[in-house]
Amino acid sequence: MKHNWPSVTAALSIRQPWAWLIVNGFKDIENRSWRTEFRGRVLIHAGKKYGKEERAIAEAAQREFGIDIPEALDLGGIVGGVEIVDCVTESESKWFEGTEHHPYGFVLETPVVLPFRPVTGRLGFFNVCGEKSFLAREVAR
């Protein structure tokens, strides 16, 4: 299936290895502390931080789910894209936390890996064309 990803300018920053797991089709939900009405394509930005905690998460995912995550992951830029199709508070997904700190899950479909593109990340949804960050409720469906 062909996607017109270059026209997408909305991005969401996610720490590695979660960003890699999402764009490679393993992780079908993104846990968040905030709800969104946003639906549609969004670029996945891999955050710059990748330390002991993130390496431990990658090792646990490898053990628990048998996923071979590369040791070297792209950091600080766009790594792919995905479609957000829903925002839920309950899910059967093995990736859904549903905790007090992360009660919402963005349901993800049609992941795609894109060539790495260095971009400075921001909190929430942000525009990769250099315009201001925006709140999810400000994005038209």
C-alpha positions as CSV (number, residue, x, y, z in Angstrom):
1,M,0.0,0.0,0.0
2,K,1.4,3.4,-1.0
3,H,1.3,6.2,1.5
4,N,1.8,9.9,0.8
5,W,3.9,10.3,4.0
6,P,6.0,13.3,2.8
7,S,2.9,15.5,2.9
8,V,2.4,14.7,6.6
9,T,3.8,17.4,8.9
10,A,2.4,16.4,12.3
11,A,4.8,14.4,14.4
12,L,4.8,12.7,17.8
13,S,8.0,12.2,19.7
14,I,8.5,8.7,21.2
15,R,11.5,7.4,23.0
16,Q,13.4,4.4,21.6
17,P,12.9,1.5,21.5
18,W,9.2,2.2,21.4
19,A,9.5,4.3,18.2
20,W,11.3,1.4,16.5
21,L,8.7,-1.1,17.7
22,I,5.9,1.1,16.4
23,V,7.2,1.8,12.9
24,N,8.3,-1.8,12.4
25,G,4.7,-3.0,13.2
26,F,5.2,-4.6,16.6
27,K,3.6,-2.1,18.9
28,D,0.0,-1.3,18.0
29,I,-0.8,1.2,20.8
30,E,1.0,4.2,22.3
31,N,0.4,4.8,26.0
32,R,-0.1,8.4,27.1
33,S,-1.2,10.4,30.1
34,W,-3.4,12.6,27.8
35,R,-6.3,12.0,25.5
36,T,-6.4,13.0,21.8
37,E,-9.1,13.6,19.2
38,F,-6.5,13.4,16.5
39,R,-7.1,10.8,13.8
40,G,-4.9,10.2,10.8
41,R,-1.3,10.0,9.7
42,V,1.5,11.2,12.0
43,L,5.2,11.0,11.7
44,I,7.1,9.2,14.5
45,H,10.0,11.1,15.9
46,A,12.6,9.1,17.9
47,G,13.7,11.1,20.9
48,K,17.4,11.7,21.7
49,K,17.5,10.0,25.0
50,Y,18.6,6.3,25.0
51,G,20.3,5.2,28.2
52,K,20.2,2.4,30.8
53,E,16.4,2.5,31.2
54,E,15.7,2.4,27.5
55,R,18.2,-0.4,26.9
56,A,16.5,-2.4,29.8
57,I,13.1,-1.9,28.0
58,A,14.6,-3.2,24.8
59,E,16.0,-6.2,26.5
60,A,12.7,-6.9,28.3
61,A,10.8,-6.7,25.0
62,Q,13.3,-9.1,23.4
63,R,12.8,-11.6,26.2
64,E,9.1,-11.3,26.6
65,F,8.0,-11.0,23.0
66,G,10.9,-12.5,21.1
67,I,11.5,-9.3,19.1
68,D,15.1,-8.8,17.8
69,I,15.6,-5.1,18.4
70,P,18.8,-3.6,16.8
71,E,21.5,-2.4,19.2
72,A,21.9,0.8,17.2
73,L,18.7,2.8,16.9
74,D,18.2,6.2,15.2
75,L,17.8,9.1,17.7
76,G,16.7,12.7,17.4
77,G,14.7,12.5,14.2
78,I,11.8,11.1,12.1
79,V,12.0,7.3,11.8
80,G,8.6,6.5,10.2
81,G,4.9,7.1,10.4
82,V,1.7,5.5,11.5
83,E,-2.0,6.2,11.5
84,I,-3.8,7.0,14.8
85,V,-7.2,5.5,14.4
86,D,-8.6,5.8,18.0
87,C,-7.8,6.8,21.5
88,V,-9.0,4.3,24.1
89,T,-9.1,3.6,27.9
90,E,-9.4,-0.2,27.5
91,S,-7.6,-2.5,25.1
92,E,-6.7,-6.2,24.6
93,S,-3.4,-5.1,23.2
94,K,-0.4,-6.6,25.0
95,W,1.2,-3.1,24.8
96,F,-1.6,-1.3,26.6
97,E,-0.8,-0.1,30.1
98,G,-4.1,1.4,31.3
99,T,-2.4,2.7,34.4
100,E,-3.1,5.8,36.5
101,H,-0.1,7.5,34.8
102,H,-0.9,6.3,31.3
103,P,-4.7,5.8,31.1
104,Y,-5.0,6.4,27.4
105,G,-3.9,4.4,24.4
106,F,-3.5,5.8,20.9
107,V,-4.5,2.9,18.6
108,L,-2.0,2.6,15.7
109,E,-2.3,1.1,12.2
110,T,-0.4,1.0,8.9
111,P,3.1,1.6,10.3
112,V,5.8,2.5,7.8
113,V,9.6,2.9,8.2
114,L,10.9,6.0,6.6
115,P,14.5,7.1,5.9
116,F,15.9,8.8,9.0
117,R,15.6,12.6,9.0
118,P,17.1,14.6,11.9
119,V,14.5,16.8,13.5
120,T,14.3,18.5,16.9
121,G,11.5,17.0,18.9
122,R,8.9,18.6,21.1
123,L,6.2,17.6,23.6
124,G,2.8,16.6,22.2
125,F,2.1,16.8,18.5
126,F,4.3,19.1,16.7
127,N,4.8,20.4,13.1
128,V,8.0,19.2,11.5
129,C,8.0,22.2,9.1
130,G,9.3,24.5,11.8
131,E,5.9,26.0,12.8
132,K,4.8,26.1,16.4
133,S,3.7,23.0,18.3
134,F,0.0,22.5,18.6
135,L,-2.4,20.7,20.8
136,A,-4.1,17.6,19.6
137,R,-7.5,19.2,19.9
138,E,-6.4,21.9,17.5
139,V,-5.8,19.4,14.7
140,A,-8.8,18.9,12.4
141,R,-10.0,15.4,11.8
